[in-house]
Amino acid sequence: MRIIFAGTPDFARVALAQLHAAGFEIPLVLTQPDRPAGRGMKLQASSVKQFALDHHIPVAQPRSLRLDGKYPEDAAAARAAIEAARADAMVVAAYGLILPQWVLTTPRLGCFNIHASLLPRWRGAAPIHRAIEAGDTETGITIMQMDAGLDTGDMLLVEKLAITPADTTASLHDRLAALGGRLMVEALELAACGGLSPVRQPAQGISYAHKIEKHEAAVDWSQSAAAIERRIRAFNPFPAAASVVAGQTLKIHEAMVLPGDVPAGARPGQVLAIGEQGVDVAAADAVLRLTRLQKPGGKPLDAAEFLRGFALTPGMVFGPATEAAP
């Protein structure tokens, strides 16, 4: 089969690598334009583009695919490249551009999407983050036949994956990326022989994984300890949960909920104890032990090492949350 691949971040690169290794012919890769990144804010190619160039696969980077949109010249050039590729299918994984109808219908078998949730749970941009934040115990990969809606197409293959109490977005991302690539290889092999059986998504259980905004990283210590701990894991590595103490914004990368209630009279965000194991902070209903932190300009450190370079004492108060946005 000849497939066009459309994707941008590392999640997509993993799938592209598996499709390439499986022997699919890939005449074209679509990815987002290079973006400024790093301390010097130099233009940086996406993970998908880097893989494509390393393997001599032609790359297109349109700013839009809408022929009637803001960049019609980009869309027209992309259309010519897509039509010239004569693809049997397009595989889409975290691409970042909306596909208009002309794209969906150009490949012979249409467009297949690798979505990192058990649809219709967590349609949208940030399904991994939102699943952890919500306390879901399982997630998975859905291979979907794309249509004009937002993650509304028929399901082609689904495989579940457990979310462990220790999972962060980083760890879950890596497991889902590997699963997504494997499942897409399987889906394309089935499609080649007409072996796919599309299933409509249920009308119940729909939720939307809205894009993560930096301001969400601010910890609200009036929430339950469990909710704060989930958000810390959900926002690890980006944007990283954050809170203000002693006039500085600290990022919190790891924490654990301690058994028992908050001591009487403790304020939300108040530092209760400090030790080699971590910094104990009062939440609404329980104590949260911060075990890995980062100060401005520093790197993430385990609590014991962090405390050797940052003075915290019992009685200090983290927050208020509105000041903690990175």
N, C-alpha and C positions, 0 to 999 in steps of 0.2 A: 504494500500500500504506500501511496504517496501522501504525506501529511504535512500541513502547515502547522507550525507551533507558535502560539501567542502567549507570552508570559513575561514577567519582569524580575521578581525577587528570587531569593534562593529556593523558596518553596517550589517555584516553577522550574528552576534549573535542575533540581533533583529529578523531576519527571522527564525533562528533556534528555537528560543523561541516560535514563533507563530506556526511553524510546529509541535513542540512538544506538545503545548497546544491543537492543533487541533486533536491530537490523531494519527498522522502518526507514524508507527513503524520505528525507526531509529537505525539500527544495527551497524552503523559505522559513525564516523566523521573524516574527513581529515582536517588538519590545518597545518599552517607553523610551523617549529621548534621554540622552545622557543628562544627569543632574549634578549640580554642585554638591560636594560632600567633603568631609574631613576638615581639619583645621585650616587648610589653605583654601577651602571651598573651590577646589578644582573640579572640572567636569569629570564625572566618573560613569563608566558604562555599567549597565545592569548586570547582575549575575548571569542572566540568560544570554545577553549579548556576548559576554566574555567567553562563555562556553561555545557559542556558535562560531565566533571568530577563531577560537582554538581548534575547531574541527572543520573549518573552511565551509561553513554553511552561510549562504547569503542572508543578510539582515536588512529589514526595513524598520524605520522608527518614526512613523507618522505621529503628528501631534493630535490628529483626529481622523476618524474614519467616516465622518459625515460629509457627504458630497455637498450638502447645503449648509454646512456649518462654518466655523470661523476660519478653518484652514482647508479650503476646498482643493488647493493644489496638492496638499499632503494626501488627502483622501483619494484624489484621482490617481496619483502615483502609486498608492497602496493598492488600489483596485486593479491597476494594470499588472502589478507584481503578483497579486493573488490569482488573477485569471491566468496569467502566464504559467503559474506553478502547476496548473492542472491537477489539483489535489483531490484525493478521494475524501479526505476529511480534514477538519481543522481541530486541533487540540488546544484548549484554552485553560490556563492556570494562573490565577492572580495577575491578569494582564494589566488591568487598570483603565482600559478604555471600553466604552459601550459599543457593542457590535450592532450596527444597523442591519436592516433586513437583507440588504444586498450581500452582506458578508455571510449571514446565516445560511443563505440559499446557494451560494456559489460552489462550495465543495459538493461532490456527488452525494455523500452521506451526511452532509450538514456539519455542525460544530458540536464537539463534545467538551464538556467542562469538568474539571476536577475540583470538587467543592469540599472543603474541610469541615463538614458537619453531616449529621443524619437529617437530611431535608425531610420536612420543611422547617425543622429546628434550625435556627440561626442562618436564615438567608442574609446576604449582605457582606459587608467589607471585612468584618473582624470576628469570624466565627470561633477561632481558637481562644482569643482573649475572653470573649463573652461567655463561652462555655465554662471556663475556669471561674470567672467572676461570679457566675450564677450558682456555682456549686454542683454542676452536672457531674454525674458519676460515669458517664460514657459519652463518646462522640464517635467520629468515624469519617469515612470518605464516601461521598456519593458521586458516581459518574453520571452526568446528566446530559440529555439531549437539549441543547440550548434553544430557547425561543426568545421572543421579543421582551419578555418580562424579566424582573429581577430574580434570578435563581428559581424560576417557576416551571422549568421544563420537566419533561418526563424523566424518571429515574431509570437508569440502565443497569448499574451494578451498585451495590451497597455493602460495605463491610464495617462492622463496629470495632471500636477500640476503647478500652477502659481508661478513664482519667484517674490517676492515682492521687492520694492526698499530698504527695510531694511534687506533682507535676507543676512546672511553670510553662508559660507560653513557649519559651525556648525549647524545653524538653519535649513538649507535646507537638510542637511544630515539626521537629525532626522526625518523630515517629509517623506523623501524618503525611509528611512529604514522601517518605519512603513507601508508605502504603499507597498513596495516591499514584505514584509512578507505576507500581506493580499492577494496580487495578486498571489503570488506563491501558497498559500493554495487553492485559487480558481482554478488555472491552474491544480494543481494535482487532484483536485476533478473532473474537466472536463476530464482530461486524463484517469482517472479510468473508465469512461463510454464512451470513444471514442468521446468526445465532443469538442475537440480542432480542430481548422481550421488554419493550418499554412499559413502565408502570407509572400511572399518573400519581402525582403527589397528593397525600391526604389533605382534605380541606381543614382539618383540625391540627392544632399544635404548631401553628405558624408563629415564628418570632423573628425579629430583625436584629442583626449584629451590626449596630451602627459603628461607623468609623471611630477609632480611638482618638480623642482629643487630649492635648497635653494637660489642660486644666483638670482633667479627671484624675490625674496622678496625685493631687492633693489629698492627704489622708484626713478623713473626718473622724476624729477620735470619739465622737458621740455615737458612732455606730458600734455594733457588736464586734467583739474580738475576732470571731470567725469570719465576718464579712470583710474586715480589714485585712486579715491574713489571706483570704482568697484574692482580694484585689492586689495585694503585693505580689502574689504568684502570677496573676493575670498580666500584670504590667512589668514583668521581668522577662526580657531585658529592656523593653521600651514601652512607655516612656519612663518607667521606674517610679514607684510610689515615693512620695516626698512629703516632708514636713519641716517646719521651722522650729529651731530651738537655739537659744543663745544668739539670736539674730542671724543665724545661718540656715540655709536650706540643705537638709540632709536627704539623700536618697536611701531608701530602705529596700534592700534586695531580697532578704530572707527574714522570716519570723515564725514563731510558733505560739499557739494558744496554750497557756498554762491552766491546769485544773484549778477549780475553786472560783470563788467570787472576788470582786474587787474589794479591797479593804474599805471599811467605812470612812467616809470623809474624803476619799481620793477623788480628784478632779479628772475628767477625761483628758488624756494626753499627759498626765503627770508622771514623771519618772519616780518609780517606787524603789528600785534597787538596781545596783550596777555590779557586775561581776565578770569573771572570765567567760562565762557561758552566754552573756548577753546583757541587754538593757531592758529591764522590765518596765512597761508603760501601761497605765490604766486605760482601758477602753470602757464602753458603756456597761458591760456585764462581766468582763473577765480581764485578766492581765495578758498582755501580748509581750513576748520576749523577742526583741530585735536581735538577730544573730549575725547579720551581715549588712554593713552600712557603708556610705560613701560621702565624704565631705566635698564641698566645691573645689574643683580642680584636682581632686584626688582620684584614686581608683577604689573599686569595691574591696572591702577588707572584712575578715571575720571580726566579731565584736572585740575580742581581746586585743588584737593588733590595732584596731580602730581607736580604742580608748586610750592607747598609749600616745596618740597624737591629737586627741580631741577631748577636752575636759567636759565631762558630764557629771552632775551630782544629783542625788535624790532630792526631789522637790522642784526641780526644773520642770517646765511644762512645754510639751510640743504643741505647736499650732499658734494661732488659729489656722484652720485648714485653708482659708481663703488666701493666706500668705504663702502657701506652700507650692503654688504652681511653679514648675521649673521655668 
